[in-house]
Amino acid sequence: MLHPQNKKFPLNFERVLALFLLCVSCIFTSAGSGSDSSQANAWTPVYRVDSHGIQQVKVPAGSFLRGTQDISMFNEPAWVLPILGSEQPQHEVHITKDFWIDKFEVTNAAFQRFVKIGGYKNPVYWSATGLAWLEAQNDKTLPVSCSHEELPDFPRMCITWFEAQAYANWRGGRLPSEAEWEYAARGPDSLIYPWGDEFDPRFANVVGSTGPTPVGSYPGGISWVGALDMSGNAMEWVQDWLSYEYYSLREAIDPQGPTSGKRKVEKGGWWGSNPVVARSAYHHYEDPPHYQDHHIGFRVVTLTATEQVHN
């Protein structure tokens, strides 16, 4: 199993200042509320529709505990054991900017619009590595055929990380970082699942499932910001390269993951899997960016004017 090498970069002045201002804001917010209720309980979901007609939810800047404190509590299958230790040490992470994330996983209908406008033929949407992958393919077979692709409101699966990235670029966005995705799923209360700390099969398309369902079919599994299907249905590509040692760096402010690697992280479990991998802290560990199958989908985070795409 490959363990990509990482470098720990010192905090620069801007990041230190951002953390200081965030802490000051939290202190005054707490003092002014006269209550010890959590940010998650206080937050009322905010929705919008982006320029491509996709529903998104707002994720406010804030902090949460990333990873898992005690991995001995799980009754996990043997194949999960190699990755569980990489969820430690659990550590506090600060997301310093608000962002918008798709309310649902990208659907077949939404992705087909990218195909129809010539997204596979326009290099402007593709990173250098993505374009190299694309040029090595038979473009007449892309995107590859996938189960349930004829159903417009099902998640678009069988998409490589490169294709997901290109679609996100077309949308004027990017794939979420792993930290952003996990924060949008579990919130400042650092819940184990989007809905709470106990698995409930009524809230996610996971245990015993034989296939995906239309997005939004499990409203009981809604996250604190209003995002759906962040546990089960399709597993989701995120921005980060995978590293088994990355959490030991305890990157606290807007972590972006390793600068290189062999495999990309996927989050959220998948239909037919189990409660262990459906947790918000779990990150899947097998797949390079050119891989695709009928368990993997994605959702998009909207860029701000000052952000750049992370390749």
C-alpha positions as CSV (number, residue, x, y, z in Angstrom):
1,M,0.0,0.0,0.0
2,L,1.5,3.3,-1.1
3,H,2.0,6.0,1.5
4,P,2.6,9.3,-0.3
5,Q,5.2,11.6,1.3
6,N,4.1,14.9,2.7
7,K,5.7,18.1,3.8
8,K,4.5,20.2,6.7
9,F,4.5,23.9,5.8
10,P,4.7,26.6,8.5
11,L,1.7,28.8,9.0
12,N,2.0,32.1,7.2
13,F,0.9,35.4,8.6
14,E,-2.4,35.4,6.7
15,R,-3.4,32.0,8.1
16,V,-2.4,32.9,11.6
17,L,-4.4,36.2,11.3
18,A,-7.4,34.3,9.9
19,L,-7.4,31.9,12.8
20,F,-7.1,34.7,15.3
21,L,-10.1,36.5,13.7
22,L,-12.1,33.3,13.6
23,C,-11.5,32.7,17.3
24,V,-12.4,36.2,18.2
25,S,-15.6,35.9,16.2
26,C,-16.5,32.6,18.0
27,I,-15.9,34.2,21.4
28,F,-18.2,37.2,20.7
29,T,-20.8,35.0,19.1
30,S,-20.9,32.8,22.2
31,A,-20.9,35.8,24.6
32,G,-23.7,37.5,22.7
33,S,-26.0,34.5,22.4
34,G,-26.5,33.9,26.1
35,S,-26.7,30.2,25.3
36,D,-24.5,27.2,25.0
37,S,-26.4,25.8,22.0
38,S,-24.1,24.6,19.2
39,Q,-23.6,26.4,15.9
40,A,-25.2,23.4,14.1
41,N,-28.3,23.7,16.2
42,A,-28.4,27.5,15.6
43,W,-27.7,27.4,11.9
44,T,-30.7,27.6,9.6
45,P,-30.0,26.1,6.1
46,V,-29.5,28.7,3.3
47,Y,-30.2,27.5,-0.2
48,R,-29.6,28.9,-3.7
49,V,-29.6,27.9,-7.3
50,D,-26.4,28.5,-9.2
51,S,-26.1,29.7,-12.8
52,H,-26.4,26.2,-14.1
53,G,-29.6,25.5,-12.3
54,I,-28.1,23.4,-9.6
55,Q,-29.3,23.6,-6.0
56,Q,-26.6,24.4,-3.4
57,V,-26.5,25.0,0.3
58,K,-24.3,27.5,2.2
59,V,-21.7,26.2,4.6
60,P,-20.6,28.9,7.1
61,A,-17.1,29.3,8.2
62,G,-16.4,27.5,11.5
63,S,-14.6,24.7,13.3
64,F,-15.0,21.0,13.9
65,L,-13.2,17.9,15.1
66,R,-11.8,16.1,12.1
67,G,-11.3,12.3,12.2
68,T,-12.1,9.8,14.9
69,Q,-11.2,9.7,18.6
70,D,-11.7,6.0,19.2
71,I,-11.5,3.6,16.3
72,S,-11.8,0.5,18.6
73,M,-15.6,1.1,18.9
74,F,-16.3,-0.2,15.4
75,N,-17.4,-3.6,14.3
76,E,-15.7,-3.2,11.0
77,P,-15.1,-5.7,8.2
78,A,-11.5,-6.8,7.8
79,W,-10.9,-4.9,4.6
80,V,-11.5,-1.6,6.4
81,L,-8.9,-2.1,9.1
82,P,-5.9,-0.8,7.1
83,I,-7.3,2.7,6.7
84,L,-9.0,3.3,10.1
85,G,-5.8,4.4,11.8
86,S,-5.4,7.2,9.3
87,E,-8.5,8.9,10.9
88,Q,-6.3,9.7,13.9
89,P,-5.3,11.8,15.6
90,Q,-8.6,13.5,15.8
91,H,-7.9,17.2,15.7
92,E,-9.6,20.6,15.4
93,V,-9.9,22.1,12.0
94,H,-10.9,25.6,11.1
95,I,-12.7,26.4,7.9
96,T,-12.1,30.2,7.5
97,K,-14.4,31.0,4.6
98,D,-18.1,30.4,3.8
99,F,-18.6,28.2,0.8
100,W,-21.5,26.7,-1.2
101,I,-21.8,23.0,-1.8
102,D,-24.3,21.1,-4.0
103,K,-27.4,20.0,-2.1
104,F,-27.4,16.7,-4.0
105,E,-24.8,14.5,-5.7
106,V,-24.4,15.5,-9.4
107,T,-27.2,13.8,-11.3
108,N,-27.2,12.1,-14.7
109,A,-29.2,15.0,-16.1
110,A,-26.8,17.6,-14.7
111,F,-23.8,15.8,-16.0
112,Q,-25.3,15.2,-19.4
113,R,-25.5,19.0,-19.9
114,F,-21.8,19.1,-19.6
115,V,-21.5,16.4,-22.3
116,K,-23.9,18.1,-24.6
117,I,-22.1,21.5,-24.6
118,G,-18.9,19.7,-25.7
119,G,-17.2,19.4,-22.3
120,Y,-15.1,16.5,-23.4
121,K,-13.8,18.4,-26.4
122,N,-12.9,21.7,-24.7
123,P,-9.5,21.6,-23.1
124,V,-10.2,24.7,-21.0
125,Y,-12.2,22.6,-18.5
126,W,-9.4,20.1,-18.0
127,S,-6.3,20.2,-15.8
128,A,-3.0,19.2,-17.4
129,T,-3.1,15.7,-15.9
130,G,-6.8,15.4,-16.8
131,L,-6.1,16.4,-20.4
132,A,-3.3,13.9,-20.6
133,W,-5.8,11.2,-19.4
134,L,-8.4,12.4,-21.8
135,E,-6.2,12.4,-24.9
136,A,-5.3,8.7,-24.1
137,Q,-9.0,7.7,-24.3
138,N,-11.3,7.0,-27.2
139,D,-13.5,10.1,-26.9
140,K,-16.4,8.3,-28.6
141,T,-16.8,6.1,-25.5
142,L,-16.9,8.9,-23.0
143,P,-18.5,9.1,-20.6
144,V,-18.5,5.4,-20.2
145,S,-21.8,3.6,-19.9
146,C,-23.0,3.2,-16.4
147,S,-25.9,1.5,-14.6
148,H,-29.0,3.7,-14.2
149,E,-27.5,6.4,-16.5
150,E,-30.9,6.7,-18.3
151,L,-32.6,7.9,-15.1
152,P,-32.1,11.7,-14.9
153,D,-32.4,12.1,-11.1
154,F,-30.0,9.3,-10.1
155,P,-26.4,10.2,-9.2
156,R,-24.0,10.2,-12.1
157,M,-21.5,7.4,-11.4
158,C,-18.7,5.6,-13.4
159,I,-16.9,9.0,-13.6
160,T,-13.2,9.3,-13.0
161,W,-11.8,12.0,-10.7
162,F,-10.5,13.8,-13.9
163,E,-14.0,13.9,-15.3
164,A,-15.5,15.1,-12.1
165,Q,-12.9,17.9,-11.9
166,A,-13.6,19.0,-15.5
167,Y,-17.3,19.1,-14.8
168,A,-16.7,21.2,-11.7
169,N,-14.5,23.6,-13.7
170,W,-17.3,24.0,-16.2
171,R,-19.6,24.9,-13.3
172,G,-17.2,27.6,-12.2
173,G,-16.3,25.5,-9.1
174,R,-14.2,22.7,-7.9
175,L,-14.3,19.4,-6.0
176,P,-14.5,20.0,-2.2
177,S,-11.5,19.4,-0.1
178,E,-11.9,16.5,2.2
179,A,-12.0,18.8,5.2
180,E,-14.8,20.9,3.6
181,W,-16.8,17.8,2.7
182,E,-16.5,16.4,6.2
183,Y,-17.4,19.7,7.8
184,A,-20.5,20.1,5.6
185,A,-21.5,16.5,6.5
186,R,-20.9,16.5,10.3
187,G,-20.8,20.1,11.3
188,P,-19.4,21.9,14.4
189,D,-20.9,19.2,16.6
190,S,-18.6,16.7,14.8
191,L,-21.4,14.1,14.5
192,I,-20.4,10.6,13.4
193,Y,-23.2,10.6,10.7
194,P,-24.8,13.6,9.1
195,W,-27.9,13.1,11.2
196,G,-26.3,12.1,14.5
197,D,-24.0,9.6,16.3
198,E,-26.0,6.4,15.7
199,F,-26.4,4.7,12.4
200,D,-30.0,4.5,11.2
201,P,-30.7,2.6,8.0
202,R,-33.8,4.7,7.4
203,F,-31.6,7.7,6.8
204,A,-29.2,6.5,4.1
205,N,-29.0,4.2,1.1
206,V,-26.4,1.8,2.6
207,V,-27.0,-1.5,4.3
208,G,-28.6,-4.2,2.1
209,S,-29.1,-1.9,-0.9
210,T,-28.7,-3.4,-4.4
211,G,-28.4,-0.1,-6.2
212,P,-28.5,3.7,-6.1
213,T,-31.7,5.7,-5.6
214,P,-32.8,9.1,-6.9
215,V,-30.9,11.8,-5.1
216,G,-32.7,13.1,-2.0
217,S,-34.6,9.9,-1.4
218,Y,-33.5,9.8,2.3
219,P,-34.6,13.2,3.8
220,G,-34.0,12.0,7.3
221,G,-30.3,11.9,6.5
222,I,-30.0,15.6,5.9
223,S,-26.9,17.3,7.2
224,W,-26.8,20.4,9.4
225,V,-26.4,22.7,6.3
226,G,-29.2,21.0,4.3
227,A,-27.1,18.6,2.1
228,L,-28.5,15.2,1.3
229,D,-27.0,11.8,0.6
230,M,-23.7,12.6,2.3
231,S,-23.9,9.0,3.7
232,G,-24.6,6.3,1.2
233,N,-26.0,6.3,-2.3
234,A,-22.9,7.1,-4.3
235,M,-19.4,7.5,-2.7
236,E,-18.0,10.9,-3.7
237,W,-14.7,12.1,-5.1
238,V,-13.1,15.0,-3.2
239,Q,-10.1,17.1,-4.0
240,D,-7.4,15.5,-1.8
241,W,-4.7,13.0,-2.5
242,L,-4.7,10.2,0.1
243,S,-2.0,9.8,2.7
244,Y,-2.0,7.5,5.7
245,E,0.1,10.0,7.7
246,Y,-1.5,13.3,6.8
247,Y,-3.5,13.7,10.0
248,S,-0.4,13.4,12.1
249,L,0.5,16.9,10.7
250,R,-2.6,18.3,12.5
251,E,-3.2,20.9,9.8
252,A,-5.6,23.2,11.4
253,I,-6.6,25.9,9.0
254,D,-8.3,25.1,5.7
255,P,-6.3,21.9,5.1
256,Q,-5.9,21.0,1.4
257,G,-4.3,17.5,1.8
258,P,-1.0,16.3,0.4
259,T,0.5,18.0,-2.6
260,S,0.8,14.7,-4.5
261,G,0.0,11.0,-4.2
262,K,-1.3,7.9,-6.0
263,R,-4.9,7.7,-4.9
264,K,-7.7,10.2,-4.5
265,V,-10.0,10.3,-1.4
266,E,-13.6,9.3,-1.7
267,K,-16.1,10.1,1.1
268,G,-19.6,9.1,2.3
269,G,-19.9,5.4,1.8
270,W,-22.0,3.8,-1.0
271,W,-25.1,1.7,-1.6
272,G,-24.7,-1.8,-0.4
273,S,-21.8,-1.0,2.0
274,N,-21.9,-0.8,5.8
275,P,-22.2,1.7,8.7
276,V,-18.5,2.0,9.2
277,V,-17.7,3.3,5.8
278,A,-20.8,5.5,5.8
279,R,-19.4,7.6,8.6
280,S,-18.5,11.2,7.7
281,A,-14.9,10.7,8.9
282,Y,-14.2,7.6,6.7
283,H,-12.1,8.1,3.6
284,H,-11.8,5.4,1.0
285,Y,-8.3,4.4,0.1
286,E,-8.2,2.3,-3.1
287,D,-8.7,4.4,-6.2
288,P,-6.4,6.4,-8.4
289,P,-7.8,9.4,-10.3
290,H,-8.3,7.4,-13.5
291,Y,-10.5,4.8,-11.8
292,Q,-14.3,4.7,-12.1
293,D,-17.1,2.3,-11.2
294,H,-20.8,2.3,-10.4
295,H,-20.3,3.2,-6.7
296,I,-18.6,6.6,-7.2
297,G,-20.2,10.0,-7.8
298,F,-19.4,13.5,-6.7
299,R,-20.7,17.0,-5.8
300,V,-19.3,20.5,-6.4
301,V,-18.1,23.4,-4.3
302,T,-18.5,26.9,-5.8
303,L,-15.3,28.9,-6.2
304,T,-14.9,32.4,-5.0
305,A,-13.1,35.0,-7.0
306,T,-9.8,34.5,-5.2
307,E,-9.7,30.7,-5.3
308,Q,-7.8,28.5,-7.7
309,V,-8.4,24.9,-8.8
310,H,-6.3,22.4,-7.0
311,N,-5.0,19.7,-9.4
